[in-house]
Amino acid sequence: MYVLGIDAGGTKTVCLLADGNGRVLAEARGGGANLQSVGELEVEKVLFGVMEGALARHDVQLDAICLGIAGVDRPADAGAVRAIMRRIGFKSQTLVVNDALVALVAGAGDDPGVVVVAGTGSIAYGRNAARQAARAGGWGYLLGDEGGGVWIGRSALAAVVRQFDGRGPETELTGMVLEHLGLSTPTEIVHAIYYRDVHRQAIAGLAALVQQATDAGDAVAAEILARAGTELASAAASVITRLGLRGDAFPTILAGGMFRGIPWLTRDVHARLSEVAPRSTVRLLDVEPAVGAVRMALAAARGEVDVPAYV
């Protein structure tokens, strides 16, 4: 038995080829493949590239594929992705789920639990023992994604222009952001963002500067991270409450580049969630989320897959 497990987020896509025991035989990586933000054509290009890459040196017959894709939560979304798979010639049994679910499976297996993903965007997702699921966030960078990289980066840019206008306090972020973007004055930010069309990933890249400024004692940067922690913990609390998990013992998994790259955020969310669900164990995801997709693909191949229904 051979399967592909794919985690496609806003910044990167990871594809793992595994055998029937879950042993990873090959790995391939590509760019972001969020269906809502990049569209079907780009998703098709990325998926084809990573699957071809993972299979390049292995002549095997696939039994199942699991795609965990950011921005996929409706039947129409899953249908669009399956149509993409047909166009690029992969006819194996295909399971399409939200990328938050594969991250949860990677960190908690089949047990009840909650995952908070903070990467380019953000989302909280969980399931309980009754196999009910709930989510909060994941609305995209225009409607939400609070606490994600783009949100933090955009908040840093706002702090810079507010200082320049005299509407906000001085912040170390001004010099750091201008240097990072290769600009000499805040007035050039408008052209850089709106006319040079700075990509969302570049804006998300500013999040690391907010951590650096916080470490240097900058109050404005610290406030941005405090707001980010509040938003992420609030999303998780919503999921925990709707699933009736507040008094239960369960894992809460922190996944995504923001938690790995901003230690302050990890500590803050951990502290806030300890008040929401004192018996929950909060930990960073220490494997690729695509490992969860492999596990779900194997379950699908065996006819044992169980995707929880939303409350």
N, C-alpha and C positions, 0 to 999 in steps of 0.2 A: 504494500500500500504506500502511495506517495501523495502528498498534499502540498498546497501552497498556502501560506498564511501571510496576509498583507496588511500592514498598518499604513494608511494614507492620511496624513495630517496636512495642516496648512503650510508647513515649511518643508517637510521631507516625507518620502515614502520608502518603507522598508519591506522587502519581500523575502520570505524564508521558504526554502524547499526542505521538507522533512519526510522521513520515512514513517512507517506505521508505529514505531516506538517513540515518535516525537523527536528523534535525533536530527538535528539540523545538518543538511548536506551542502547547502549553498545559500548565499545571501547576496542580494542586489539592492542598490539604493538609487533613488531618484528624487526629483523635486516634489513640491507640494501638489496635492491632488484633491483639494476641497471642492466638491462638486458645485457648491453655491457660489464660490468666489472666483474660480478659474474657468468653469464651464466644461461641457462634455468633451470638446475637442482636446483640451489640455489634459484632462483626466485620461482620455484614451491614449494619448501619447505617453504619459508617464507610466500607466499600467502596462502597456505593451513593452516599454523599455525595461522595467524591472522584472517582469515575468520572463522575458527573453533572456535577460541577464542571469537570472537564477537557474534557468534550465539549459544554459549554453553548453555545459559540459556533462549534462546528464540526460541520457535518452530514456525517459521514463514515461509511463502512462499515469496521468493524474487521476486520482479517485475523487478529489474534492478541492475546492478553493474557498477560502474565507477571506472576504474583503471587509476590513474595518475602515470606513471612510468618513472623514469629517464632513459634516453638512448633509448626512444621509439619515433620515428618520421617518420618511413617509413612503408609502407604497410606490408612489410615482418616482421617487428618487431611486429606490432599489430597482425598479423597472428600467430606468435610464442606464444604470450601471450594468445590468444584465444585457441590455442591448449593446453596450460598448463591448462586453466580453464576446458576444456573438460576432460582432464586426471584426474583431481582431483574431477570431478563430479559436478561442478557448471554449470548448463545449462541455467541459467537466461540470459536475454538480457545483453550483456556486451559491454560497451563502453571503448575503450582503447585510451588514449591520453598521451601527454607528461606531466610530473609532473608540469612544469611551468604553463601550462594552468589552472590546478586546483588551483594553488596558486593565479593566477590572479583572477579567479572567486571567490575565498574565500575573496579576498580583495576588488574587484571592482564590483562584481556581473556580470551582462550582459553588463555593460557599456564599452566603449572604455577605454583602459588603458595599462599600461606597468608594468611588474614585473621584478625585478632583483633578481635572486636567487643566494645566496652565501652560500653554505653549504660545503659538502666535495668537490664538484665541483662548477661550476658556469654556469649561462646562463641568457640571457635577452630575454624576449618574450613580444609581445604586439599585440593588435588588434585595428582597427579603426572603425569608424561608418559604413563603407562600408563592414564590416565583413571580412576584409583582415587581415592576420596575418604576422608577421615577427619575426625572431629569430636571435640571434648572440651568439656565444659561445656554450657551451655544447658539446665540441668536445672530452671530456674525459681527464684524467690526463696526457696521453702521448702526446696529440696534443695541449692541451690548458688548459681550465678551470682556466684561469687567475683570480686571486682574490679570488678563492675558498680556502678551508682549506688546501688541499694537496699542492696547489701552494704556499701558504704562509709558510707552514711548510717546504716544500722543499727549499724555499728561505732562511729560517733560517738556515737549515743544510748547505747550500752552503756558507752562511756568516761565519759559524764556521770553515769550512775547508779552506776557503780563508784566514782567519786570521792566521790559523795554518801554512799555506804555506808562509805567508808573502806577499800574493797577495792582501790582503784586510785589511781594518782598524780593530783595536781592537773593540770588541763589547761585551756588557754584555750578549749577547745571548750564548756565548761559555759556561760559567759556568752554565747558566740556562738550556740549552739543555742537557748538559752532566749529570747534576743532574736528570733531568726529565727522561732520558733514562737509568739511573743507570750505566753510563760509567765514567771512570776516565781520559781518554785522547781522543782527536779527532781521533787518529789513530784507535780507537775501533769502530768508526762510520761505517766504511766499513763493518766490520763483522756483526754489528747489522742490517744494512740496507739490505745487499745483502745475508747474510747467515742465519741470524735469521729470515729473511723475515718479517721485521716489516710491519704490515698492514697499508694500506693507512689511515685508521682512526686514527692510532697512530701518523702518520706524520701530519695529520690535527690537532691533539690535540696540536701540538707545536704552533699553531697560537695564542693561549692564551698567550704564553710566549712573543710573539712579541708585543702584547699590553702592557704587564707588563714592558718590556724593554723600550718601547716608553714612557710610563708614567714616567719611571726613567730617561728620558733624553737621551736615547741611539740613536745616529744619524743613525746607520745602521738599527735598527728596524724601526725607523720612515720612512726611505726611502723605506723599504719593504712595509709598509702600504700605503705610498703615491703611489707607483707603483700599488698596488692592487686597490686602489680607482680610479686611472686613467683608469685601464683596465676595471673595472666594469662600470664606467661611459661611457667609449668609446663604450662598447657593447650596453648599453641602448641608447646612442646617435644614433648608427647605426639603431636600431629598430625604434626609434622616427622619424628619417629622412625618412626612406623608407616608413613609414606609413603616412607621411605628417602631423605629429602631432606637429611640432615645435611651431606653433603659437596657438595651441588649449589648452583649459583647460581640464585636465584629471588627474587621479590619477596615480602616480608611486609607486608601492608597493615594499618594500624591505623585502625579505623573506630569511630564512635560518639561520643556527646557527652562521655564521660569523657576521652577522649584530647584532644579539642579544648578542653575546659574545665579540665583539670588537666595543665599542662605537665610537672610533676614526674613524673607517671605515664608520659607518653610517653617521656621521657628514660630512666627506669628500665627499662621494658620493652625499649627499644631496646638498652640496654647488656647486659641479661641474654640477649637473643636473639643478640647477636653472639658469645657464647660457645657457644651451642647450634649455630648454623649460621653460621659465619664468612663464608661467601660470599653469604649472603642480604642483600638490600638492603631495609632497613626504612624505610617512609615512611607518612606520614599520607594517608588518602584525601582527595583534593581536589575530588571531585565528589559529587553526590548518589548514594547507592547505587541509586536508582531508574534511573539511567543504565544500570546493569548489567541491570536488568529489561527495559529497552527493547531492549538488544542481544540478550537471550535471546528476547524476543518476536519480533524480526525473524528470528532463526534458526529459530524454531518455524514462522513463516509460510512460510519457504522450505523447510521440511522438513529442516533441517540441525541442529536442536538436539541437543545431546549432554549429558545430565545424568549426571555420573560416578556409578558405583556405589560404595557404601561397602566398604572393605576388610573 
